[in-house]
Amino acid sequence: MSANAREAAGFNLPETMTWNELDGLPGDIAKDIELWQGRVVWNRRPPMEHQRAARYLCNALEANARRAMSEETGGEEQRCWQVEVETNVFFTPDRSSFLTPDFLVRRCLPRGAETFVGDTVLVGEVLSGSDTQKRRQWKMNRYAEGGIPWYWEVELDTGGTWDVTVVRAYGLASLERTGLPVKPLRPALYVPVGEWEPEGLGIEFPEPFNLSITWDDLAF
């Protein structure tokens, strides 16, 4: 976190914190902070329209998840999903590394249970002006290293309408056995597997459950 960010927060925050220390901060400060390997990462809240887009997409995902669960035939293992917005995803047992995606899908957990990467099947980000290419790629790399199977990005027209202009889906790919004489810098990464724009019929995708989302579902 930069000195300017700390000053804007009104706190002289240290560069590193434990989860317990962060959890002891006032909620209006703690909600804007992520941790990575104990280091404080400033995660400034986006405009209201950004959060609305995340909520609408989350609502559409949840409706699809409920339909998919109702259609389960109860084979060897009944599948169950929960959909949430702005929920911390922990990468380490001590919670020293976590990110807060704009929306996520996780396997069903008991009420009040924290979300770890092993239970998370999809994370997504609604891109805003503060999401530089470097920041976007850094987050994608972290989610991929955590083994989360699916990653989505949503772009908005920030010129005034705030309409959704494109939704992209990425799937996790492994590069552990490439035949290269050197070890890949990143043995797991995301590759594009779907892209949708409003001129099309809507979003149709088979994972992590059958998805059918119309553009009306995402319209402001």
C-alpha positions in Angstrom: 0.0 0.0 0.0 1.3 3.4 -0.9 1.7 6.2 1.7 -1.0 8.2 -0.1 -3.4 5.3 0.2 -2.6 4.9 3.9 -3.2 8.6 4.4 -6.5 8.5 2.5 -7.6 5.7 4.8 -6.9 7.9 7.8 -4.7 5.2 9.4 -1.0 4.8 9.6 -1.2 1.2 8.5 1.9 -1.0 8.4 3.2 -2.6 5.3 2.4 -6.1 6.7 -0.4 -7.4 8.9 -1.8 -10.7 10.2 -5.4 -11.6 9.5 -6.2 -11.0 13.2 -4.7 -7.5 13.0 -6.7 -6.7 9.9 -9.8 -8.2 11.4 -9.4 -5.8 14.3 -9.6 -2.7 12.1 -12.9 -0.8 11.7 -15.0 -2.4 9.0 -15.0 0.6 6.7 -11.2 0.4 6.5 -10.7 -3.4 6.5 -13.1 -3.8 3.6 -10.7 -2.0 1.3 -7.7 -4.2 2.1 -6.5 -7.5 0.8 -3.5 -9.4 2.1 -0.9 -11.3 0.0 1.8 -13.1 2.0 1.0 -10.8 4.8 1.5 -7.7 2.8 -1.2 -5.1 2.7 -2.8 -4.6 -0.7 -5.1 -1.6 -1.1 -8.3 -2.5 -2.9 -10.2 0.8 -3.4 -14.0 0.5 -3.7 -15.3 1.1 -7.2 -18.2 3.2 -8.3 -21.8 2.1 -7.5 -22.4 1.0 -11.1 -19.5 -1.4 -10.9 -21.0 -3.1 -7.8 -24.4 -3.1 -9.5 -23.0 -5.0 -12.5 -21.3 -7.5 -10.2 -24.6 -8.0 -8.3 -26.7 -8.5 -11.4 -24.3 -11.1 -12.8 -24.2 -12.8 -9.4 -28.0 -12.9 -9.4 -28.0 -14.5 -12.8 -25.3 -17.1 -11.7 -27.3 -17.9 -8.6 -30.5 -18.4 -10.6 -28.6 -20.8 -12.9 -27.1 -22.6 -10.0 -30.4 -23.2 -8.3 -31.9 -24.5 -11.6 -28.9 -26.8 -12.1 -29.2 -28.2 -8.5 -32.9 -28.7 -8.9 -32.2 -30.8 -12.0 -29.6 -33.0 -10.3 -30.6 -36.7 -10.4 -28.7 -37.5 -7.2 -26.1 -39.8 -8.7 -22.9 -40.7 -6.9 -22.6 -37.2 -5.4 -25.2 -34.5 -5.3 -23.5 -31.3 -6.5 -24.2 -28.1 -4.7 -23.1 -24.5 -5.3 -23.3 -21.1 -3.5 -22.9 -17.8 -5.3 -21.7 -14.6 -3.5 -20.4 -11.1 -4.1 -17.3 -9.5 -2.6 -16.3 -12.5 -0.5 -12.8 -13.1 0.7 -11.1 -16.1 -0.8 -8.2 -17.4 1.4 -5.2 -19.0 -0.2 -3.4 -20.1 3.0 -4.6 -21.7 6.3 -3.3 -18.8 8.3 -5.3 -16.4 6.1 -2.2 -14.3 5.4 -3.1 -14.4 1.7 -6.5 -13.6 0.4 -8.2 -11.7 -2.5 -11.8 -10.5 -2.7 -13.3 -11.1 -6.2 -16.3 -9.2 -7.2 -18.3 -12.4 -7.5 -17.6 -16.1 -7.0 -19.1 -19.6 -7.0 -18.1 -22.1 -4.4 -19.1 -25.6 -3.3 -21.8 -25.5 -0.6 -20.4 -25.0 2.8 -22.0 -24.6 6.2 -23.4 -21.2 7.1 -20.7 -18.9 8.3 -17.8 -21.0 6.8 -14.9 -19.1 5.3 -14.1 -19.5 1.6 -10.8 -21.1 0.7 -9.4 -21.7 -2.8 -10.1 -25.5 -2.6 -13.8 -24.8 -2.3 -14.0 -22.2 -5.0 -14.9 -23.1 -8.5 -15.3 -19.7 -10.2 -14.1 -16.2 -9.5 -14.9 -13.0 -11.4 -13.9 -9.4 -11.6 -15.8 -6.4 -13.0 -13.1 -4.2 -14.5 -12.8 -0.6 -13.5 -10.4 2.3 -14.1 -8.1 1.2 -11.3 -7.6 -2.3 -12.9 -4.5 -1.7 -14.9 -3.3 -4.5 -17.2 -0.5 -5.3 -14.6 -3.0 -5.5 -11.8 -5.4 -7.7 -13.9 -2.7 -10.1 -14.8 -1.4 -10.3 -11.2 -4.8 -11.3 -9.9 -5.3 -13.8 -12.7 -1.9 -15.4 -11.9 -2.8 -15.7 -8.2 -6.2 -17.3 -8.9 -4.5 -19.7 -11.3 -1.8 -20.6 -8.8 -4.6 -21.3 -6.3 -6.1 -23.8 -8.7 -9.5 -22.1 -9.2 -10.9 -23.8 -12.4 -12.8 -20.8 -13.9 -12.1 -17.0 -14.0 -14.4 -14.4 -15.6 -14.0 -10.8 -16.5 -16.7 -8.2 -17.1 -16.0 -5.0 -19.0 -18.2 -1.9 -18.7 -18.7 1.1 -20.8 -17.4 3.7 -18.4 -18.1 6.5 -20.8 -21.5 7.2 -19.3 -23.9 4.4 -19.8 -22.0 1.8 -17.6 -23.5 -1.0 -19.8 -21.8 -4.3 -19.9 -19.8 -4.4 -23.1 -18.1 -7.8 -23.0 -18.0 -10.9 -20.7 -15.0 -13.2 -21.0 -14.5 -16.7 -19.5 -11.1 -18.3 -18.9 -10.3 -21.9 -18.0 -7.4 -23.2 -16.0 -4.7 -25.0 -17.9 -1.7 -26.9 -16.7 1.8 -26.5 -18.3 3.6 -29.0 -16.1 4.4 -31.3 -19.0 5.3 -29.2 -22.0 8.3 -31.0 -23.3 10.3 -27.8 -22.9 13.9 -28.1 -21.6 13.1 -25.5 -18.9 10.4 -25.4 -16.3 7.6 -23.0 -17.1 7.6 -19.8 -15.0 3.9 -20.4 -14.3 2.8 -24.1 -14.4 -0.9 -23.1 -14.3 -2.5 -20.3 -16.1 -5.9 -19.2 -17.6 -6.7 -19.5 -21.3 -9.7 -17.8 -23.0 -12.6 -20.2 -23.5 -15.5 -17.9 -24.1 -16.3 -14.3 -25.0 -19.7 -12.6 -25.3 -20.9 -9.2 -26.5 -24.4 -7.6 -26.3 -24.8 -8.0 -30.1 -25.0 -11.8 -29.5 -27.9 -13.9 -28.2 -26.5 -14.1 -24.6 -24.1 -16.1 -22.5 -24.3 -19.9 -22.9 -21.6 -21.9 -21.1 -21.5 -25.5 -19.6 -19.3 -24.9 -16.5 -19.3 -25.0 -13.6 -22.9 -25.8 -14.4 -25.1 -25.2 -17.4 -25.3 -21.4 -17.7 -27.8 -19.4 -19.7 -27.7 -15.6 -19.1 -29.5 -13.0 -21.2 -28.3 -9.5 -21.7 -31.5 -8.3 -20.1 -30.3 -10.1 -16.9 -27.3 -7.7 -16.9 -29.0 -4.5 -18.1 -29.1 -1.5 -15.7 
